[in-house]
Structures are given as C-alpha cells and as structure tokens.
Amino acid sequence: MNEPKIGVGPHQRPWPNDYKYDKGLLENGDTRNVIDKYRYWSNDAIKADLNMSRVSLQVAVENWQHDFNIGTIIRNANAFNVETVHIIGKKHYNRRGAMVTDKYLNIIHHESIEVFAQAMNDEKRHIIAIDILPGAKNLFKTKLPSKTVLVFGGEGPGLSEEMQKAAESTVMIEQFGSTRSVNVGVASGIAMYVWMQQNVLKTP
C-alpha cells in the first residue's frame, strides 16, 4: 500500500520570480507542514507575512528541565499566530514537537523570571498563569485581556512559586475526570483558543 504523498513536488517551469520563493524548494519540492498559500516560500518570507497579521496574545513557558512539551506549545502558538513566545530559563529547548514552526515565530529568551516580569510590566501586559492551583479562577468564567501573556510551567512541576507571585492571576482549565491535570501542551492549546474566542473570533 502506497503511503500518502506529503507536500508538493518540484514546481513546473517557468518558476515564479517573486523574492518570496525559495529556489531550492522550487527545484526539489516542498514537504513542509505549511498551508497551500506558503508552498515554496522561504521560511523568512513566511515569517514576514505572518508578522503582518499576528494577534496581540503572547505566550511564555518556563524551561528549567528541557521539557519536550515546549515544542508543542510553540506549535500551538504558530497555529494561532501569536505575537511572541517567551522562553524563561534555559535557552535551549526540545524543538522536536515544534515541527519547525519555531522558524515562523518571534521567540525571546529570558534568563530569569524577574527579567521576564519586568519586560511584561514595561509593556503594561497582563501576566496570566495557567495551572491547577488552590485559588485559581475557572477559565470558563475568566475574561482574558487583549494584551495578555499566558504563562505555562513545565510538565510535572508546573509553575514555579516565583512565577505564581509574578502573575497577575492564575487560571485553571476545568476538568471532570480522574487525572489531576491535562498535558501542558494540551492546556496551552485550550487556553490560547479561549483567548481567541474572547478577543478575535466573532460570534454569529
């Protein structure tokens, strides 16, 4: 049984001469996980185009343990075209789950929570922590401001105490089963989508 073909093959000649196109992709084909609009475009051209339509949401994740879920959070951030992703702690992270989407995002590294919190304060941006903690607000009942940075902790340890103190508020995703919490990568997608519902998507 033949496996389904991924992407597109070499582009028929004559090739488009727009600067956006990557000659290597035109010649060899494009098997990247991108929408049809961006087929054969260079990574830089895709990022530049996305920069024209990014939403005001930003996302941050603590990286103290080289958490493999950071890649998933970054992939979700690309799906919702967030403005910026902040990596707090270790600069290097497991990129496998990102599926190369990190190339299309604006990513900023902060060595400490203090530096990150000061940067958000300078922007007058609301720091909203996402975790199941005592006193956390229910996501369903919480209005997420337009100028928000959603902060996620590592899988397992969750948010550090220092980050909890830096956050304006902590919000939890309501659950109804036996597990204590959903995977942080899953939680990030849920939280980002709720922000999109409240701030970008229009109800009929």
C-alpha positions in Angstrom: 0.0 0.0 0.0 1.4 3.4 -1.0 1.8 6.0 1.7 0.0 9.3 1.1 2.2 11.9 -0.6 3.2 14.8 1.7 3.5 18.3 0.3 4.2 19.0 -3.4 6.9 18.1 -5.8 9.2 20.3 -7.9 7.5 23.4 -9.3 6.8 23.5 -13.0 8.9 25.9 -15.1 9.0 28.8 -15.6 9.4 29.4 -11.9 7.8 32.5 -10.2 10.4 35.2 -9.8 9.0 36.8 -6.7 11.5 37.2 -3.9 9.3 35.2 -1.5 10.1 31.9 -3.2 12.9 29.6 -2.2 14.8 28.3 -5.3 15.7 25.0 -3.5 12.1 24.3 -2.7 11.0 25.2 -6.3 13.6 22.8 -7.7 13.2 19.9 -5.2 9.6 20.2 -3.9 8.1 21.4 -0.6 7.2 18.8 2.0 6.9 21.2 5.0 3.8 21.3 7.1 2.5 24.6 5.8 -0.8 25.8 4.3 -1.0 25.9 0.5 -0.5 29.7 0.4 3.0 29.3 1.7 4.1 26.5 -0.6 7.6 27.1 -2.0 8.0 30.3 0.1 11.2 30.7 2.1 11.0 30.5 5.9 11.9 34.2 6.2 9.1 35.2 3.8 6.5 33.2 5.7 7.6 34.7 9.0 7.5 38.2 7.5 4.0 37.6 6.1 2.7 36.3 9.4 4.1 39.3 11.2 1.6 41.4 9.3 -1.4 39.7 10.9 -0.3 38.5 14.4 -2.8 38.7 17.2 -1.9 40.6 20.4 -1.6 37.5 22.5 1.8 36.4 23.8 2.8 33.1 25.4 5.5 32.2 27.9 6.8 28.9 29.2 9.3 28.1 32.0 12.1 25.9 30.7 14.0 24.6 33.7 14.0 20.9 32.7 14.4 20.8 28.9 10.7 19.9 28.8 9.7 18.3 25.5 6.2 19.9 25.7 7.7 23.3 24.9 7.8 22.2 21.2 4.0 21.5 21.3 3.3 24.9 22.9 5.3 26.6 20.2 3.5 24.7 17.5 0.2 25.8 19.1 1.4 29.4 19.2 2.1 29.2 15.5 -1.3 27.8 14.8 -2.9 30.8 16.5 -0.3 33.3 15.1 0.6 34.8 18.5 2.7 37.9 18.6 5.6 36.5 20.7 6.7 33.4 22.5 8.9 33.8 25.6 11.2 31.1 26.9 12.2 31.6 30.5 15.2 29.7 32.0 17.3 27.5 29.8 17.8 28.9 26.3 17.9 25.6 24.6 14.7 23.5 24.5 13.5 20.3 22.8 12.4 21.5 19.3 11.1 18.2 18.1 7.5 18.8 18.9 7.6 22.3 17.3 7.8 20.6 13.8 9.9 23.5 12.6 7.2 26.1 13.4 9.7 28.0 15.6 11.1 29.4 12.4 7.9 31.3 11.8 7.6 32.8 15.3 9.1 35.7 17.3 10.9 34.0 20.2 12.5 35.8 23.1 14.7 34.2 25.8 14.8 35.5 29.4 17.3 34.2 31.8 15.1 34.7 34.8 11.5 35.3 35.9 12.5 38.7 37.2 13.7 39.8 33.8 10.6 38.4 32.1 8.2 40.1 34.6 10.0 43.4 34.2 9.7 43.2 30.4 6.0 42.5 30.6 5.5 45.3 33.1 7.3 47.7 30.8 4.8 46.7 28.1 1.9 47.0 30.5 1.0 43.4 29.6 -1.2 41.2 31.9 0.6 38.1 33.1 -1.9 35.3 33.4 -0.7 32.0 34.7 -2.3 28.7 33.6 -2.2 25.9 36.2 -4.4 24.0 38.6 -3.6 25.6 41.9 -5.6 26.5 45.0 -7.4 29.7 44.5 -7.1 29.6 40.7 -10.0 31.1 38.7 -12.1 28.9 36.3 -11.1 29.6 32.7 -14.8 29.4 31.7 -15.6 32.4 33.9 -12.5 34.5 33.2 -12.2 37.3 30.7 -8.7 37.2 29.3 -7.5 40.8 28.4 -6.4 41.5 24.9 -2.9 42.5 25.9 -2.2 39.2 27.7 0.8 36.8 28.1 -0.3 33.3 29.0 2.3 31.6 31.1 2.8 27.8 31.4 5.0 25.8 33.7 6.9 22.6 33.0 5.2 19.2 32.7 5.1 17.7 36.2 6.3 20.5 38.4 4.0 23.1 37.0 4.6 26.8 37.6 7.4 27.8 39.9 6.4 29.7 43.1 8.3 32.8 41.8 6.2 32.8 38.6 3.0 32.4 40.6 3.9 35.5 42.5 4.8 37.4 39.3 1.4 36.6 37.7 -1.5 39.0 38.0 -3.8 36.0 38.3 -3.9 32.2 37.9 -6.5 30.4 35.8 -7.3 26.7 35.7 -8.9 24.7 33.0 -11.9 22.9 34.4 -11.7 19.1 34.3 -14.2 16.3 35.1 -12.2 13.1 35.1 -9.8 11.4 37.4 -6.5 12.8 36.3 -5.1 15.8 38.2 -4.2 17.8 35.1 -4.1 17.7 31.3 -0.7 17.7 29.5 0.7 21.2 29.4 0.9 21.2 25.6 -2.8 20.4 25.5 -3.6 23.0 28.2 -1.8 25.7 26.1 -3.9 25.0 23.0 -7.1 25.2 25.1 -6.1 28.5 26.8 -5.0 30.1 23.5 -8.2 29.1 21.8 -10.3 30.6 24.6 -8.4 33.8 24.3 -9.0 33.8 20.5 -12.8 33.2 21.2 -12.9 36.2 23.5 -10.7 38.6 21.6 -10.6 37.7 17.9 -13.4 35.4 16.8 -16.8 36.9 16.3 -19.9 35.0 17.3 -22.7 34.9 14.7 
